[in-house]
Amino acid sequence: MKTYDYNKLHGLSYKPGKLLLFFTFHLSLFIFFFSSCSSDSSDYDPYHHWRTRNEAWYAGVADSARTAIAAAQRQYGDRWEEHCDWRMYKSLRRSPIYQTGHLEDSICVHILTRGEGSVSPLSTDTVYINFRGWLMPTTDAEGNRKDIIFAQTYYGTFDPATAAATKSVVNAFSEGFETALQYMVAGDDWNVYIPQDLFYGSSGKDVIPGYSAALFRINMVKVQPVK
């Protein structure tokens, strides 16, 4: 009965010692790369250089706002607000003498829907609003974008017909959020970008890290002035 040498039959010429070395080497490579990937994932910090990244993100939003506003002003003059959906508002909680004149004194607003209300609330008035708040977009360990929601009054896609508005006094919110509300009227639906200095600053709050800027979608349902 004939016997066949498997290695010779398939053109292989590994000797037992070399074959063992071959498999040992490749197994070591596999373990190295697997452990490296595991280490990278466990060491990943989505908030690395968080302050710098938030400052850069907000500066980019502000640049888009300024560019759009300037273009509308050049084209439409005093009627630019009718043709531009961007606004920049300085904080209303700070006296002008305490404003630095820097970008961090202002919020940026992108108007999604213009309401038909006629009254904007004061800081002591009560409002009925829907909102959702996000941190600056970041990524996970694999580089996929993550949009972190830290507060909301509705779930899923916003539908003003079904969303249950929350009631609150205007000055109960952060400085930037409060400023936005005081420029809104019933029916307004805005994206509001708030720099870290007008949010929770270096300390943060609850799940919000220090030095966080924020994006809010705010829908003003009703303004109830103090009687």
The 8 nearest C-alpha neighbors of each residue, nearest first, counted from 0:
[[1, 2, 3, 4, 5, 8, 7, 6],
 [2, 0, 3, 4, 5, 8, 7, 6],
 [1, 3, 0, 4, 5, 8, 7, 6],
 [4, 2, 5, 1, 8, 7, 6, 0],
 [3, 5, 7, 6, 8, 2, 9, 11],
 [6, 4, 8, 7, 3, 9, 11, 10],
 [5, 7, 11, 9, 8, 4, 12, 10],
 [6, 8, 10, 4, 9, 11, 5, 12],
 [7, 9, 5, 6, 10, 4, 3, 11],
 [10, 8, 6, 7, 11, 5, 4, 12],
 [9, 11, 7, 8, 6, 12, 5, 13],
 [12, 10, 6, 7, 9, 13, 8, 5],
 [11, 13, 6, 14, 10, 7, 9, 18],
 [14, 12, 18, 11, 17, 15, 6, 16],
 [13, 15, 17, 16, 18, 12, 19, 11],
 [16, 14, 18, 17, 19, 13, 20, 12],
 [17, 15, 19, 18, 14, 20, 13, 21],
 [16, 18, 20, 14, 19, 15, 21, 13],
 [17, 19, 21, 15, 20, 16, 13, 14],
 [18, 20, 16, 22, 17, 21, 23, 15],
 [19, 21, 17, 23, 18, 22, 24, 16],
 [22, 20, 18, 24, 19, 23, 17, 25],
 [21, 23, 25, 19, 24, 20, 26, 18],
 [22, 24, 20, 26, 21, 25, 19, 27],
 [25, 23, 27, 21, 22, 26, 20, 28],
 [26, 24, 28, 22, 27, 23, 29, 21],
 [25, 27, 29, 23, 28, 24, 22, 30],
 [28, 26, 30, 24, 25, 29, 31, 23],
 [27, 29, 25, 31, 26, 30, 32, 24],
 [30, 28, 26, 32, 27, 31, 33, 25],
 [29, 31, 27, 33, 28, 32, 34, 26],
 [32, 30, 28, 34, 29, 33, 35, 27],
 [31, 33, 35, 29, 34, 30, 36, 28],
 [34, 32, 30, 36, 35, 31, 29, 37],
 [33, 35, 37, 31, 36, 32, 30, 38],
 [36, 34, 32, 38, 33, 37, 31, 39],
 [35, 37, 39, 33, 38, 34, 32, 40],
 [38, 36, 34, 40, 35, 39, 41, 33],
 [37, 39, 35, 41, 36, 40, 34, 42],
 [38, 40, 36, 42, 37, 41, 43, 35],
 [41, 39, 37, 43, 38, 42, 140, 36],
 [40, 42, 38, 43, 39, 37, 44, 140],
 [43, 41, 39, 40, 38, 44, 37, 140],
 [44, 42, 40, 41, 140, 39, 45, 139],
 [43, 45, 46, 47, 42, 140, 139, 41],
 [46, 44, 47, 138, 43, 137, 139, 140],
 [47, 45, 49, 44, 48, 137, 208, 50],
 [46, 48, 49, 44, 45, 52, 50, 43],
 [49, 47, 51, 50, 52, 46, 53, 45],
 [48, 50, 46, 52, 47, 51, 53, 210],
 [49, 51, 210, 53, 52, 48, 54, 211],
 [52, 50, 54, 53, 49, 48, 55, 56],
 [51, 53, 55, 49, 54, 50, 56, 48],
 [54, 52, 56, 50, 55, 51, 212, 49],
 [53, 55, 51, 57, 52, 56, 58, 50],
 [54, 56, 58, 52, 53, 57, 59, 51],
 [57, 55, 53, 59, 58, 54, 52, 60],
 [56, 58, 60, 59, 54, 55, 53, 61],
 [57, 59, 61, 55, 56, 60, 54, 62],
 [60, 58, 62, 56, 57, 61, 55, 63],
 [61, 59, 57, 63, 62, 58, 64, 56],
 [62, 60, 64, 58, 63, 59, 65, 57],
 [61, 63, 59, 65, 64, 60, 66, 58],
 [64, 62, 60, 66, 61, 65, 67, 59],
 [65, 63, 61, 67, 62, 66, 85, 68],
 [64, 66, 68, 62, 67, 63, 69, 61],
 [65, 67, 63, 69, 64, 68, 62, 70],
 [68, 66, 70, 64, 65, 69, 63, 71],
 [67, 69, 65, 71, 70, 66, 64, 72],
 [68, 70, 72, 66, 71, 67, 65, 73],
 [69, 71, 73, 67, 68, 72, 66, 74],
 [72, 70, 79, 74, 68, 73, 69, 75],
 [71, 73, 76, 79, 69, 75, 74, 70],
 [74, 72, 70, 71, 76, 75, 69, 79],
 [73, 75, 71, 72, 76, 70, 79, 69],
 [74, 76, 79, 72, 78, 71, 73, 77],
 [75, 77, 72, 78, 79, 73, 74, 71],
 [76, 78, 79, 75, 72, 80, 81, 73],
 [79, 77, 76, 75, 80, 81, 82, 72],
 [78, 80, 75, 72, 71, 82, 81, 77],
 [81, 79, 83, 82, 78, 84, 71, 77],
 [80, 82, 79, 78, 83, 84, 75, 71],
 [83, 81, 80, 79, 71, 84, 78, 75],
 [82, 84, 80, 85, 81, 71, 79, 68],
 [83, 85, 110, 109, 86, 82, 80, 111],
 [86, 84, 109, 64, 108, 83, 110, 68],
 [85, 87, 108, 107, 88, 109, 64, 84],
 [88, 86, 107, 106, 108, 105, 89, 85],
 [89, 87, 105, 106, 90, 86, 107, 178],
 [90, 88, 105, 104, 91, 106, 87, 178],
 [89, 91, 92, 178, 105, 104, 93, 88],
 [92, 90, 93, 178, 89, 94, 174, 177],
 [91, 93, 90, 174, 94, 178, 177, 175],
 [94, 92, 91, 90, 97, 95, 98, 96],
 [93, 95, 96, 97, 98, 92, 91, 90],
 [96, 94, 98, 97, 93, 99, 91, 100],
 [95, 97, 94, 98, 99, 93, 100, 92],
 [98, 96, 95, 94, 93, 99, 100, 104],
 [97, 99, 95, 100, 96, 104, 93, 94],
 [98, 100, 101, 97, 104, 96, 103, 95],
 [99, 101, 98, 104, 102, 103, 105, 95],
 [102, 100, 99, 103, 104, 98, 105, 89],
 [101, 103, 104, 105, 100, 58, 61, 194],
 [102, 104, 101, 105, 194, 196, 197, 195],
 [105, 103, 102, 89, 101, 90, 98, 100],
 [106, 104, 89, 88, 103, 90, 102, 87],
 [105, 107, 193, 88, 87, 192, 175, 89],
 [108, 106, 87, 192, 86, 191, 61, 88],
 [109, 107, 191, 86, 85, 190, 87, 192],
 [108, 110, 85, 190, 84, 189, 111, 191],
 [109, 111, 189, 84, 112, 108, 85, 190],
 [110, 112, 189, 188, 109, 113, 190, 84],
 [113, 111, 188, 187, 110, 114, 189, 186],
 [114, 112, 187, 186, 188, 115, 110, 111],
 [186, 113, 115, 187, 185, 116, 184, 112],
 [114, 116, 186, 185, 117, 113, 184, 187],
 [117, 115, 185, 184, 114, 118, 186, 119],
 [116, 118, 184, 115, 119, 185, 114, 183],
 [119, 117, 184, 116, 120, 222, 185, 183],
 [118, 120, 184, 183, 181, 182, 121, 117],
 [121, 119, 181, 124, 222, 118, 224, 122],
 [122, 120, 124, 123, 181, 119, 169, 224],
 [121, 123, 169, 170, 124, 120, 181, 177],
 [124, 122, 121, 169, 168, 170, 125, 225],
 [125, 123, 224, 121, 225, 120, 122, 168],
 [124, 126, 168, 223, 167, 169, 224, 222],
 [127, 125, 222, 167, 221, 166, 223, 128],
 [128, 126, 166, 221, 220, 165, 164, 219],
 [129, 127, 219, 164, 220, 165, 218, 126],
 [128, 130, 164, 218, 152, 217, 165, 219],
 [131, 129, 217, 216, 151, 152, 218, 128],
 [130, 132, 151, 216, 215, 150, 152, 133],
 [131, 133, 215, 150, 148, 214, 149, 151],
 [134, 132, 148, 214, 147, 213, 149, 215],
 [133, 135, 213, 147, 136, 214, 212, 148],
 [134, 136, 213, 137, 212, 133, 53, 214],
 [137, 135, 146, 145, 134, 144, 147, 138],
 [136, 138, 145, 144, 135, 45, 146, 139],
 [139, 137, 144, 145, 143, 142, 45, 140],
 [138, 140, 142, 143, 141, 145, 45, 144],
 [139, 141, 142, 40, 43, 138, 143, 39],
 [142, 140, 139, 143, 138, 40, 144, 43],
 [143, 141, 138, 139, 140, 144, 137, 145],
 [144, 142, 138, 139, 141, 145, 140, 137],
 [143, 145, 138, 137, 142, 139, 146, 136],
 [146, 144, 138, 137, 136, 147, 143, 139],
 [147, 145, 136, 148, 133, 137, 144, 134],
 [146, 148, 133, 134, 145, 149, 136, 135],
 [149, 147, 133, 132, 150, 146, 134, 131],
 [148, 150, 132, 133, 147, 206, 151, 134],
 [151, 149, 132, 131, 148, 152, 133, 130],
 [152, 150, 131, 130, 153, 132, 149, 154],
 [151, 153, 130, 129, 131, 165, 154, 164],
 [154, 152, 151, 162, 155, 157, 129, 163],
 [155, 153, 156, 152, 157, 151, 162, 131],
 [154, 156, 157, 153, 158, 162, 151, 152],
 [157, 155, 158, 154, 153, 162, 159, 161],
 [156, 158, 155, 159, 153, 162, 154, 161],
 [157, 159, 160, 161, 162, 156, 153, 155],
 [160, 158, 162, 161, 157, 218, 163, 129],
 [159, 161, 158, 162, 163, 157, 164, 220],
 [160, 162, 159, 158, 163, 157, 153, 164],
 [163, 161, 159, 158, 153, 160, 164, 157],
 [162, 164, 161, 165, 153, 129, 152, 159],
 [165, 163, 128, 129, 127, 162, 166, 220],
 [164, 166, 127, 128, 129, 163, 167, 152],
 [167, 165, 127, 126, 128, 164, 125, 168],
 [168, 166, 125, 126, 169, 127, 165, 171],
 [167, 169, 125, 171, 170, 124, 123, 126],
 [168, 170, 122, 171, 177, 125, 124, 123],
 [169, 171, 122, 172, 168, 177, 123, 173],
 [172, 170, 169, 168, 173, 167, 177, 122],
 [173, 171, 170, 177, 176, 169, 174, 168],
 [172, 174, 176, 198, 175, 177, 197, 171],
 [175, 173, 197, 177, 176, 198, 178, 172],
 [174, 176, 197, 178, 177, 173, 193, 198],
 [175, 177, 179, 173, 178, 174, 172, 180],
 [178, 176, 174, 180, 175, 179, 172, 169],
 [177, 179, 175, 181, 176, 180, 91, 90],
 [180, 178, 176, 177, 181, 182, 175, 183],
 [179, 181, 183, 177, 182, 178, 176, 169],
 [182, 180, 120, 178, 179, 119, 183, 121],
 [181, 183, 180, 179, 119, 184, 178, 120],
 [184, 182, 180, 119, 181, 187, 179, 219],
 [185, 183, 116, 119, 118, 187, 114, 117],
 [184, 186, 116, 219, 220, 221, 114, 187],
 [114, 185, 187, 219, 220, 115, 184, 116],
 [188, 186, 114, 113, 219, 112, 185, 218],
 [187, 189, 218, 112, 111, 217, 186, 110],
 [190, 188, 110, 111, 217, 216, 109, 191],
 [189, 191, 216, 109, 215, 108, 110, 217],
 [192, 190, 108, 215, 214, 107, 189, 216],
 [193, 191, 214, 107, 106, 213, 108, 215],
 [192, 194, 106, 213, 212, 175, 197, 214],
 [195, 193, 212, 196, 197, 103, 57, 198],
 [194, 196, 212, 198, 200, 211, 210, 197],
 [195, 197, 200, 194, 198, 103, 199, 104],
 [198, 196, 175, 174, 195, 194, 193, 199],
 [197, 199, 195, 173, 196, 200, 175, 174],
 [200, 198, 203, 195, 202, 204, 201, 197],
 [201, 199, 196, 195, 210, 202, 198, 209],
 [200, 202, 209, 210, 203, 199, 195, 211],
 [203, 201, 209, 200, 199, 204, 210, 208],
 [204, 202, 209, 208, 199, 207, 201, 200],
 [203, 205, 207, 206, 199, 202, 208, 209],
 [204, 206, 207, 203, 208, 149, 202, 209],
 [207, 205, 204, 208, 149, 203, 209, 150],
 [206, 208, 204, 203, 205, 209, 211, 149],
 [209, 207, 203, 211, 206, 210, 204, 202],
 [208, 210, 203, 201, 202, 211, 200, 207],
 [211, 209, 201, 50, 200, 195, 208, 212],
 [212, 210, 195, 209, 208, 53, 213, 134],
 [211, 213, 195, 194, 193, 53, 135, 134],
 [214, 212, 134, 193, 133, 192, 135, 211],
 [213, 215, 192, 133, 191, 132, 193, 134],
 [216, 214, 132, 191, 131, 190, 217, 133],
 [215, 217, 190, 130, 131, 189, 191, 132],
 [218, 216, 130, 189, 188, 129, 215, 219],
 [217, 219, 188, 129, 128, 187, 220, 130],
 [220, 218, 128, 185, 187, 186, 221, 217],
 [221, 219, 185, 128, 127, 186, 218, 164],
 [220, 222, 127, 185, 126, 219, 223, 128],
 [221, 223, 126, 120, 224, 125, 185, 127],
 [222, 224, 125, 126, 124, 221, 225, 120],
 [225, 223, 124, 226, 125, 222, 120, 121],
 [224, 226, 124, 223, 123, 125, 121, 120],
 [225, 224, 223, 124, 125, 123, 121, 222]]
